[in-house]
Amino acid sequence: MIAGHKKQWNFLKKSFESGQLAHAYLFSGEEKIGKKTLAKEFIEMIIGKENHLDVLTIGLKNDKQEIEILQIREAISFLSYKSYYGSFKAVIIDGAEKMSLEAQNCFLKTLEEPKGKTILILISSHPEVLLPTIISRCQIIKFFPFEKYKISPQEQQTLQELVKIINSNLAEKFQYTKKINLENNNLKGILEILQRYLRHLLFLKIGADNLTQQNYFGETVGSFKNYSVSKIKEILKLSETIYRQTSLTNANPKLALEILLMEM
């Protein structure tokens, strides 16, 4: 079991021991906090460490921008065969939010009508991108950071620019969106950094006494301390909607960023 996720592990372990396993789980939380590792440990607990033939993990391929329908069909075919060891068969979808819309629709029938002893685990740092019908058919297990989040110097620079522009006037915000490069999914990266920042600010608002303390990103939250909890939640919800729209449609990324900045 990964340190920091004891509550999640104990819940899953109790479900297994009491015979109350769900057929599908959605492991939701920030990237690189152990969701995939815990998913593998959970599956090993159910079917044994040596039964790798009964487990299939799929995810984003190196040269692709999304998890394609052919990968989901491969998973469905895998589940159609009996277990090698007479136990469960399991599929882990890593980065489930990267499934194309076609792939998500294809996967729905398996979620609705799982065959035999099947365990499905969807791992996602952006579950809001998934179809609501997929989310509704999964038992959601939320994961939270258990240590300070580390970001690269480039991400740190992006955040510093965002903090500066968020506190600027409208003209400067328009100028920022006009100049910034939003090609190659760069908007997604910006939104992810901003969401992590705002989630941490929300945590400080709710649970910390000192709002000037350093956050995960090496920045003080002084310039945001007047944001109410409801305002932070509103901005987070808008950013998640924009993330979903730009992931699944041809929405203009510059216009989307402008709309978000106008609300801040």
Backbone bond lengths (Angstrom), bond angles and torsions (degrees), N, CA, C in turn:
res aa  C-N    CA-C-N  psi(-1)  N-CA   C-N-CA  omega(-1)  CA-C   N-CA-C  phi
1 M - - - 1.460 - - 1.523 110.12 -
2 I 1.329 117.34 137.44 1.460 122.11 179.89 1.516 109.94 -77.25
3 A 1.331 115.08 132.82 1.460 119.69 177.35 1.520 109.23 -59.17
4 G 1.336 116.59 137.54 1.456 120.59 178.89 1.515 113.46 99.19
5 H 1.337 117.43 -13.96 1.461 120.61 -179.16 1.535 110.55 -121.45
6 K 1.310 116.44 34.45 1.461 121.52 -177.42 1.524 111.45 -62.27
7 K 1.325 116.90 -41.43 1.462 121.00 -178.30 1.527 110.49 -61.64
8 Q 1.328 116.96 -44.88 1.461 121.50 -179.60 1.528 110.30 -64.74
9 W 1.332 115.38 -44.32 1.461 120.17 -179.00 1.525 111.43 -62.93
10 N 1.307 116.68 -45.74 1.466 120.46 -178.64 1.526 111.18 -63.00
11 F 1.325 116.81 -37.60 1.469 120.28 178.20 1.523 110.46 -63.65
12 L 1.339 116.56 -46.36 1.468 120.91 -179.11 1.529 110.99 -65.93
13 K 1.317 115.99 -41.59 1.464 121.38 -179.78 1.533 110.80 -63.11
14 K 1.331 115.95 -43.33 1.463 120.46 179.17 1.527 110.69 -64.78
15 S 1.337 117.06 -39.71 1.462 121.10 178.45 1.523 110.93 -61.09
16 F 1.340 115.69 -41.73 1.459 120.57 179.69 1.527 111.36 -66.60
17 E 1.321 116.13 -47.63 1.465 121.20 -176.24 1.532 112.29 -66.99
18 S 1.325 116.51 -27.11 1.469 120.18 -179.34 1.532 112.13 -94.01
19 G 1.336 116.44 2.07 1.459 120.05 179.49 1.511 113.46 71.52
20 Q 1.337 117.08 28.08 1.461 120.45 -176.94 1.531 111.37 -117.99
21 L 1.307 116.40 37.77 1.458 120.00 178.48 1.530 110.77 -66.64
22 A 1.324 116.12 139.89 1.460 120.75 169.64 1.527 107.43 -80.68
23 H 1.312 117.82 158.11 1.463 119.26 178.77 1.528 111.20 -83.44
24 A 1.361 116.30 -18.04 1.465 119.49 -179.22 1.521 110.20 -143.57
25 Y 1.335 115.52 135.96 1.458 122.59 177.88 1.521 109.88 -125.16
26 L 1.330 115.49 146.72 1.458 121.59 172.25 1.518 107.56 -116.69
27 F 1.339 116.62 109.51 1.458 122.39 177.05 1.529 107.29 -87.67
28 S 1.314 116.27 109.45 1.461 121.80 -171.87 1.520 111.17 -115.46
29 G 1.325 116.77 133.02 1.459 120.71 178.09 1.512 111.29 164.22
30 E 1.322 116.54 174.22 1.450 121.49 -177.49 1.526 111.54 -58.17
31 E 1.331 115.78 162.36 1.454 120.95 178.39 1.529 110.99 -69.82
32 K 1.320 114.92 152.41 1.471 123.14 170.28 1.521 113.26 59.09
33 I 1.336 116.49 41.64 1.466 119.05 175.14 1.529 111.32 -121.27
34 G 1.351 116.93 11.00 1.461 119.46 171.83 1.508 116.66 103.47
35 K 1.320 118.79 11.35 1.471 120.97 -178.08 1.528 111.22 -62.23
36 K 1.331 116.29 -47.10 1.466 120.58 -177.55 1.522 111.38 -66.78
37 T 1.320 116.49 -40.92 1.467 120.20 179.02 1.519 111.15 -62.48
38 L 1.335 116.56 -43.76 1.462 119.50 179.65 1.531 110.42 -67.24
39 A 1.337 117.34 -35.40 1.464 120.57 177.59 1.520 110.42 -60.48
40 K 1.332 116.77 -43.69 1.465 120.66 179.42 1.525 111.36 -65.56
41 E 1.328 116.80 -40.15 1.469 120.56 178.75 1.528 110.68 -65.91
42 F 1.322 116.30 -37.19 1.460 121.46 178.36 1.527 110.43 -63.91
43 I 1.324 116.32 -45.24 1.462 120.88 178.91 1.530 110.17 -64.02
44 E 1.326 117.16 -41.08 1.467 120.53 178.63 1.517 111.38 -61.90
45 M 1.336 116.53 -36.69 1.458 120.40 177.98 1.528 110.54 -63.95
46 I 1.329 116.73 -35.93 1.464 121.30 -176.36 1.522 111.99 -77.40
47 I 1.347 117.36 -45.82 1.472 119.74 -171.83 1.522 113.93 -113.17
48 G 1.348 117.49 -4.72 1.461 119.78 179.88 1.527 111.96 99.32
49 K 1.308 116.25 150.06 1.461 121.61 -175.63 1.520 113.53 -69.30
50 E 1.333 117.17 -25.34 1.468 119.95 -174.59 1.525 113.83 -92.13
51 N 1.316 116.86 -7.13 1.475 119.72 -172.67 1.531 112.58 -89.54
52 H 1.322 116.53 52.30 1.465 120.50 -175.73 1.529 112.89 -67.00
53 L 1.328 117.70 -22.05 1.459 119.96 -178.87 1.521 112.10 -68.31
54 D 1.318 117.14 -16.55 1.458 121.04 -179.56 1.529 112.48 -97.82
55 V 1.333 117.01 11.19 1.462 121.43 -178.84 1.522 109.80 -125.91
56 L 1.317 116.98 131.69 1.462 122.39 175.68 1.522 108.91 -125.26
57 T 1.328 116.45 127.88 1.464 121.63 176.20 1.524 108.56 -114.72
58 I 1.303 116.29 126.34 1.460 119.70 176.42 1.524 109.32 -123.15
59 G 1.319 115.83 154.77 1.453 121.20 -179.40 1.514 110.10 -164.14
60 L 1.314 115.21 -167.44 1.451 120.97 -178.42 1.523 109.66 -72.22
61 K 1.334 116.43 127.85 1.455 120.45 176.47 1.526 109.73 -79.08
62 N 1.315 115.95 153.89 1.461 121.35 -172.21 1.527 113.68 -55.82
63 D 1.310 117.25 -38.24 1.466 120.68 -174.50 1.524 113.20 -98.97
64 K 1.330 117.42 13.98 1.459 121.21 -176.97 1.523 111.14 -119.56
65 Q 1.329 114.55 156.02 1.457 121.09 178.30 1.527 112.39 -96.87
66 E 1.335 116.51 -11.71 1.459 119.53 -178.07 1.524 110.29 -152.31
67 I 1.328 115.30 161.24 1.459 121.27 173.29 1.520 106.86 -79.42
68 E 1.323 116.33 121.88 1.458 120.84 -169.69 1.524 112.26 -92.28
69 I 1.312 114.50 164.36 1.459 120.83 -177.86 1.531 111.55 -61.79
70 L 1.338 118.01 -31.40 1.463 120.45 179.21 1.524 111.28 -62.68
71 Q 1.333 117.09 -34.33 1.462 120.36 177.94 1.524 110.89 -68.76
72 I 1.330 116.22 -37.91 1.468 120.30 178.12 1.522 110.31 -68.82
73 R 1.315 117.01 -38.82 1.466 119.77 176.19 1.528 111.13 -63.39
74 E 1.333 115.78 -35.14 1.464 119.90 176.05 1.530 110.10 -62.66
75 A 1.337 116.18 -41.49 1.464 120.67 178.51 1.522 111.04 -65.03
76 I 1.326 117.10 -41.62 1.466 121.34 179.66 1.524 110.23 -64.04
77 S 1.333 116.60 -41.75 1.464 120.77 177.49 1.527 110.81 -63.47
78 F 1.315 115.91 -41.93 1.471 121.73 178.68 1.525 110.41 -58.40
79 L 1.326 116.58 -42.42 1.464 120.83 -177.69 1.529 112.59 -74.01
80 S 1.330 117.46 -17.21 1.458 120.44 -177.84 1.531 112.69 -75.42
81 Y 1.342 117.10 -16.56 1.463 121.47 179.19 1.529 110.51 -93.56
82 K 1.310 115.49 151.35 1.455 120.56 179.92 1.525 110.85 -68.85
83 S 1.312 114.88 155.05 1.458 120.87 177.78 1.527 110.51 -63.57
84 Y 1.316 115.62 141.99 1.464 120.38 177.15 1.519 111.06 -66.12
85 Y 1.316 116.55 -29.16 1.461 120.59 -172.67 1.529 112.44 -116.01
86 G 1.327 116.42 12.34 1.452 119.94 177.08 1.513 114.26 72.85
87 S 1.326 117.17 16.95 1.457 121.43 -179.27 1.528 109.00 -112.00
88 F 1.318 116.06 -149.91 1.453 121.20 177.93 1.523 111.07 -78.18
89 K 1.334 115.02 155.53 1.452 121.50 165.05 1.525 106.64 -110.09
90 A 1.332 116.15 140.85 1.461 119.45 -173.28 1.522 111.15 -131.83
91 V 1.319 114.88 141.33 1.466 121.75 173.64 1.522 108.29 -124.91
92 I 1.323 115.97 128.76 1.460 122.53 174.95 1.527 107.71 -110.72
93 I 1.325 117.16 125.30 1.463 121.24 176.04 1.523 107.42 -108.50
94 D 1.315 115.55 105.60 1.463 121.86 -177.43 1.522 109.90 -87.54
95 G 1.330 116.27 125.28 1.456 119.63 -174.65 1.507 111.35 73.76
96 A 1.330 115.77 47.69 1.467 121.08 -172.68 1.521 112.79 -59.18
97 E 1.337 117.03 -28.22 1.464 119.47 179.92 1.528 112.44 -66.02
98 K 1.331 116.30 -13.28 1.471 120.43 179.66 1.531 112.21 -86.65
99 M 1.333 117.66 -1.11 1.463 119.93 173.99 1.530 109.69 -62.79
100 S 1.316 116.75 134.52 1.462 119.79 174.69 1.527 109.00 -64.04
101 L 1.310 116.09 162.09 1.463 119.78 179.23 1.523 109.99 -60.04
102 E 1.316 116.92 -38.64 1.461 122.12 177.77 1.521 110.88 -62.39
103 A 1.348 115.79 -42.01 1.459 120.76 179.64 1.524 111.21 -66.63
104 Q 1.333 117.09 -39.90 1.461 120.54 179.07 1.526 110.97 -63.11
105 N 1.321 116.05 -44.46 1.469 119.55 179.19 1.527 111.52 -63.60
106 C 1.331 116.03 -36.72 1.462 120.69 178.21 1.529 110.79 -65.58
107 F 1.318 116.11 -35.98 1.461 121.59 -176.64 1.529 112.79 -76.16
108 L 1.314 116.33 -19.95 1.464 120.80 -175.95 1.525 113.01 -57.97
109 K 1.322 117.65 -43.23 1.467 120.30 -176.96 1.525 110.97 -61.62
110 T 1.341 116.45 -38.22 1.464 120.38 178.34 1.526 110.31 -65.66
111 L 1.324 116.78 -37.94 1.467 120.58 177.24 1.523 111.25 -67.36
112 E 1.321 115.75 -37.00 1.468 120.43 -177.95 1.521 112.17 -74.89
113 E 1.343 116.43 -36.96 1.462 120.91 -175.13 1.536 110.68 -133.53
114 P 1.327 116.87 68.70 1.468 119.35 179.10 1.526 110.98 -65.95
115 K 1.324 115.62 142.46 1.461 120.33 -178.15 1.521 111.36 -98.18
116 G 1.319 115.67 129.98 1.458 120.54 174.13 1.517 113.78 60.44
117 K 1.311 114.97 -148.50 1.463 121.83 -178.07 1.533 108.39 -87.15
118 T 1.318 114.18 92.90 1.466 121.52 -173.88 1.525 110.55 -125.51
119 I 1.331 115.60 136.98 1.459 121.83 173.08 1.523 108.25 -124.20
120 L 1.331 116.14 124.51 1.463 121.89 177.81 1.523 108.68 -116.09
121 I 1.333 116.34 129.58 1.465 120.26 177.59 1.525 109.07 -125.12
122 L 1.325 115.68 117.15 1.454 121.87 174.96 1.523 107.90 -99.14
123 I 1.317 116.27 129.18 1.461 121.96 -179.44 1.518 108.12 -112.32
124 S 1.331 117.09 125.15 1.466 118.94 -174.74 1.523 112.49 -149.28
125 S 1.326 114.95 136.00 1.462 120.50 172.05 1.529 110.77 -94.17
126 H 1.337 116.20 -8.68 1.471 121.16 177.67 1.530 109.83 -138.52
127 P 1.321 117.81 68.69 1.469 120.44 -177.91 1.515 113.78 -63.16
128 E 1.342 116.77 -19.41 1.462 119.49 -179.97 1.530 112.16 -64.67
129 V 1.331 116.78 -16.54 1.466 120.70 178.68 1.527 111.31 -79.73
130 L 1.319 116.83 -21.62 1.463 120.77 -179.53 1.528 111.01 -72.41
131 L 1.323 115.21 152.98 1.455 119.84 176.13 1.532 110.20 -61.61
132 P 1.312 118.43 137.82 1.470 120.96 178.12 1.527 112.64 -54.32
133 T 1.336 116.71 -33.39 1.467 120.02 -179.94 1.523 111.85 -67.56
134 I 1.317 117.27 -28.66 1.464 120.54 175.69 1.521 109.97 -73.23
135 I 1.328 115.72 -46.61 1.466 120.25 -179.14 1.526 111.28 -59.79
136 S 1.342 115.88 -40.30 1.466 120.29 -176.36 1.522 113.06 -66.79
137 R 1.323 117.01 -18.79 1.466 121.06 -178.37 1.521 112.71 -98.59
138 C 1.313 115.95 6.24 1.471 120.52 179.13 1.524 110.86 -117.13
139 Q 1.321 115.55 149.45 1.458 119.91 170.44 1.521 106.49 -86.56
140 I 1.323 116.66 121.25 1.464 121.02 -173.27 1.524 110.45 -86.80
141 I 1.328 115.17 127.33 1.463 122.12 174.07 1.520 107.28 -116.57
142 K 1.315 117.29 114.12 1.458 120.83 -176.62 1.533 111.07 -92.20
143 F 1.319 114.97 139.48 1.459 122.41 178.70 1.529 109.15 -118.17
144 F 1.328 114.74 144.85 1.458 119.57 -177.93 1.523 109.85 -128.04
145 P 1.332 117.28 151.63 1.474 120.10 178.69 1.520 110.00 -60.87
146 F 1.345 116.26 140.11 1.458 119.21 178.74 1.515 111.80 -116.81
147 E 1.320 116.16 5.83 1.462 120.07 172.95 1.514 107.40 -154.19
148 K 1.310 116.86 168.95 1.456 120.09 -177.55 1.519 111.34 -59.93
149 Y 1.310 114.65 136.12 1.450 120.23 -179.14 1.523 109.09 -80.57
150 K 1.321 116.58 134.20 1.451 122.12 179.86 1.514 109.68 -104.77
151 I 1.329 116.99 131.09 1.443 120.04 177.04 1.517 109.49 -122.69
152 S 1.317 115.12 160.56 1.453 121.18 -177.17 1.524 110.07 -74.82
153 P 1.333 117.26 162.04 1.473 120.23 175.83 1.527 112.46 -56.10
154 Q 1.325 116.97 -35.89 1.460 120.31 179.68 1.526 110.87 -66.40
155 E 1.345 116.20 -42.13 1.462 120.04 177.64 1.522 110.40 -65.81
156 Q 1.338 116.19 -37.99 1.457 120.55 178.24 1.527 110.73 -61.48
157 Q 1.326 116.21 -40.94 1.460 120.90 178.68 1.524 111.02 -65.35
158 T 1.342 116.16 -42.00 1.457 120.82 178.06 1.517 110.77 -60.23
159 L 1.329 116.63 -43.32 1.457 120.72 179.63 1.524 111.44 -64.59
160 Q 1.320 116.74 -43.19 1.466 120.14 179.03 1.520 111.51 -60.22
161 E 1.334 116.52 -40.06 1.458 120.87 177.46 1.520 110.65 -64.84
162 L 1.345 116.23 -40.20 1.461 120.35 179.09 1.521 111.85 -64.52
163 V 1.326 115.71 -45.03 1.465 120.08 179.35 1.524 110.41 -58.82
164 K 1.325 115.33 -40.78 1.467 120.07 -179.81 1.518 111.44 -67.11
165 I 1.338 116.47 -45.27 1.461 119.67 -174.92 1.523 111.60 -74.22
166 I 1.318 117.87 -30.74 1.456 121.24 178.85 1.522 110.91 -62.47
167 N 1.320 115.90 -32.08 1.468 120.94 -179.62 1.529 112.83 -93.62
168 S 1.317 117.10 12.55 1.464 121.10 -179.94 1.528 110.56 -97.41
169 N 1.346 116.26 -178.27 1.461 120.24 179.28 1.531 110.73 -86.45
170 L 1.330 115.80 175.63 1.463 120.52 -175.53 1.521 112.70 -61.22
171 A 1.343 115.83 -41.34 1.464 119.51 -178.52 1.524 111.17 -60.23
172 E 1.323 117.04 -41.66 1.463 121.12 179.78 1.527 111.49 -68.55
173 K 1.316 116.57 -34.48 1.466 120.57 177.62 1.535 110.49 -65.83
174 F 1.333 116.41 -43.72 1.464 119.98 177.71 1.527 110.80 -63.29
175 Q 1.327 115.98 -39.87 1.454 120.50 179.66 1.531 110.81 -64.96
176 Y 1.322 116.57 -37.11 1.463 121.84 178.93 1.526 111.01 -63.42
177 T 1.333 116.67 -47.96 1.465 119.91 -178.63 1.528 111.60 -68.91
178 K 1.321 116.34 -26.70 1.460 120.29 178.75 1.527 111.45 -70.88
179 K 1.324 116.58 -37.24 1.460 121.26 -174.45 1.529 113.50 -89.10
180 I 1.322 117.65 -29.82 1.462 120.48 -171.12 1.531 111.84 -68.84
181 N 1.287 116.02 143.34 1.463 122.64 178.74 1.528 108.99 -84.86
182 L 1.325 116.56 116.82 1.466 120.96 -178.70 1.529 111.49 -114.87
183 E 1.319 116.86 22.57 1.456 120.86 177.68 1.535 110.18 -81.74
184 N 1.337 115.60 165.23 1.468 122.43 176.07 1.532 112.78 55.05
185 N 1.346 115.44 44.65 1.473 121.27 176.38 1.522 113.76 62.99
186 N 1.333 116.87 24.39 1.460 119.84 -179.44 1.529 112.03 -64.41
187 L 1.337 116.56 -31.04 1.461 119.46 178.71 1.522 110.46 -61.89
188 K 1.325 117.25 -39.40 1.466 120.26 179.33 1.520 110.83 -59.88
189 G 1.327 115.99 -42.28 1.460 119.73 178.82 1.514 111.72 -62.75
190 I 1.330 116.67 -41.50 1.462 121.23 178.66 1.524 110.40 -63.71
191 L 1.325 116.43 -44.69 1.463 120.31 -179.68 1.523 111.59 -64.14
192 E 1.328 117.41 -38.79 1.461 120.72 -179.72 1.523 111.00 -64.76
193 I 1.342 117.32 -42.83 1.458 121.15 178.60 1.526 110.00 -63.70
194 L 1.328 116.55 -45.13 1.458 120.97 -179.34 1.522 111.33 -63.79
195 Q 1.336 117.00 -40.48 1.467 120.26 -179.89 1.523 111.53 -65.29
196 R 1.327 117.45 -42.01 1.470 119.67 177.84 1.527 110.35 -62.59
197 Y 1.323 115.08 -40.19 1.466 120.05 179.37 1.527 110.88 -62.78
198 L 1.326 116.36 -46.23 1.456 120.35 -177.76 1.522 112.11 -70.79
199 R 1.342 116.86 -34.14 1.468 119.06 176.46 1.525 110.47 -64.07
200 H 1.319 115.80 -39.35 1.461 118.44 178.31 1.530 110.22 -67.86
201 L 1.322 117.21 -40.31 1.457 120.19 176.61 1.522 110.60 -60.44
202 L 1.335 115.93 -40.11 1.460 120.13 177.94 1.520 110.35 -61.82
203 F 1.333 116.76 -41.62 1.463 120.82 177.19 1.531 110.77 -60.20
204 L 1.326 116.67 -43.87 1.456 120.02 179.33 1.522 111.20 -63.31
205 K 1.322 115.43 -40.36 1.462 119.11 -179.88 1.529 111.41 -62.20
206 I 1.321 115.41 -38.41 1.460 119.88 -175.42 1.524 112.39 -84.67
207 G 1.348 115.83 -40.23 1.455 117.70 -169.55 1.500 118.32 -120.87
208 A 1.327 118.59 -2.03 1.470 118.98 -176.94 1.516 110.79 -112.14
209 D 1.323 115.87 147.03 1.455 120.72 179.49 1.523 112.22 -83.97
210 N 1.332 116.00 -32.82 1.444 120.18 -172.97 1.529 110.56 -110.35
211 L 1.310 117.13 102.85 1.456 120.59 -177.30 1.520 113.35 -79.02
212 T 1.319 117.65 1.96 1.460 119.09 176.45 1.521 111.02 -102.10
213 Q 1.345 117.39 2.65 1.456 119.66 179.18 1.516 110.94 -67.03
214 Q 1.338 117.81 159.92 1.455 122.05 179.04 1.522 110.05 -68.51
215 N 1.321 116.53 139.36 1.451 119.04 175.81 1.516 110.14 -99.01
216 Y 1.333 116.38 -172.00 1.460 121.22 -176.41 1.524 113.45 -58.48
217 F 1.329 116.85 -22.93 1.446 120.79 -169.26 1.526 112.95 -103.29
218 G 1.304 117.99 9.79 1.445 120.03 179.37 1.517 112.80 76.21
219 E 1.320 117.83 13.80 1.462 122.39 -179.65 1.526 108.53 -113.02
220 T 1.326 117.56 147.29 1.453 118.97 170.13 1.512 108.35 -82.56
221 V 1.312 116.81 158.80 1.459 120.23 -178.71 1.524 110.84 -100.38
222 G 1.306 116.45 16.28 1.458 120.03 -176.48 1.507 114.30 -53.44
223 S 1.337 116.58 -41.66 1.463 119.75 -176.79 1.521 112.58 -71.89
224 F 1.333 117.49 -9.85 1.466 121.64 -178.69 1.530 112.15 -114.70
225 K 1.320 117.80 2.96 1.457 119.04 -170.65 1.535 112.65 -66.64
226 N 1.334 117.53 -17.41 1.459 119.60 178.89 1.525 112.88 -87.89
227 Y 1.336 116.80 -3.26 1.459 120.44 176.38 1.528 108.45 -71.05
228 S 1.322 116.67 130.91 1.458 120.14 176.56 1.524 109.80 -78.58
229 V 1.332 116.37 162.74 1.461 121.07 177.69 1.527 110.21 -59.77
230 S 1.331 116.47 -42.50 1.467 119.94 -179.53 1.522 111.50 -64.78
231 K 1.346 117.10 -35.59 1.458 120.56 179.30 1.529 110.51 -68.02
232 I 1.313 117.04 -41.94 1.468 120.67 178.32 1.529 109.90 -61.80
233 K 1.332 116.52 -44.44 1.462 120.52 179.10 1.524 110.88 -62.68
234 E 1.318 116.60 -38.99 1.464 121.36 178.96 1.530 111.03 -62.27
235 I 1.338 116.54 -44.31 1.467 120.97 -179.99 1.526 110.23 -67.41
236 L 1.325 116.65 -40.74 1.468 120.22 177.48 1.524 111.29 -60.50
237 K 1.324 115.86 -44.04 1.460 119.93 -179.54 1.525 110.60 -63.12
238 L 1.339 116.73 -41.94 1.457 120.85 178.70 1.524 110.82 -64.19
239 S 1.332 117.01 -42.47 1.467 120.13 -179.49 1.528 111.02 -65.03
240 E 1.332 117.21 -36.01 1.465 120.81 178.13 1.530 110.82 -69.00
241 T 1.338 116.77 -36.97 1.466 120.60 176.77 1.521 110.32 -64.62
242 I 1.334 116.24 -44.14 1.464 120.84 178.99 1.520 110.34 -64.10
243 Y 1.335 116.89 -40.33 1.466 120.56 178.26 1.523 110.00 -59.71
244 R 1.317 115.99 -44.18 1.465 120.70 -179.28 1.527 111.10 -65.02
245 Q 1.335 116.49 -46.13 1.463 120.45 -177.09 1.526 111.75 -64.44
246 T 1.321 116.86 -41.93 1.464 119.62 -178.99 1.519 111.76 -75.32
247 S 1.337 117.63 -17.96 1.461 121.08 177.39 1.519 111.74 -82.02
248 L 1.346 115.98 -35.66 1.457 120.14 -172.43 1.526 114.13 -105.72
249 T 1.339 117.24 -11.11 1.457 120.18 -178.77 1.523 109.96 -131.29
250 N 1.312 115.50 -179.00 1.469 121.57 177.80 1.523 111.48 -96.28
251 A 1.311 116.84 33.05 1.464 121.48 179.96 1.527 110.39 -57.35
252 N 1.333 115.56 141.80 1.462 121.53 -179.85 1.532 109.87 -67.80
253 P 1.356 118.93 115.51 1.466 120.54 -175.60 1.524 113.47 -65.50
254 K 1.331 118.04 -34.94 1.465 120.24 179.76 1.523 110.98 -67.94
255 L 1.329 115.98 -42.06 1.466 120.16 177.36 1.524 110.29 -64.40
256 A 1.330 116.60 -40.24 1.465 121.03 179.37 1.529 110.98 -61.89
257 L 1.333 116.52 -43.07 1.463 120.09 179.25 1.520 111.39 -66.99
258 E 1.321 116.74 -37.61 1.461 121.25 177.88 1.529 109.87 -60.42
259 I 1.316 116.07 -46.01 1.475 120.87 -179.57 1.529 110.49 -59.12
260 L 1.334 116.10 -42.74 1.460 119.90 -179.79 1.529 110.99 -65.37
261 L 1.316 117.03 -45.65 1.473 120.44 -178.10 1.514 111.72 -65.55
262 M 1.342 117.45 -31.25 1.458 119.72 178.90 1.522 112.00 -64.95
263 E 1.322 116.39 -24.74 1.462 121.07 -178.64 1.521 112.59 -86.74
264 M 1.322 116.95 -2.37 1.460 120.22 -175.60 1.533 111.45 -113.60
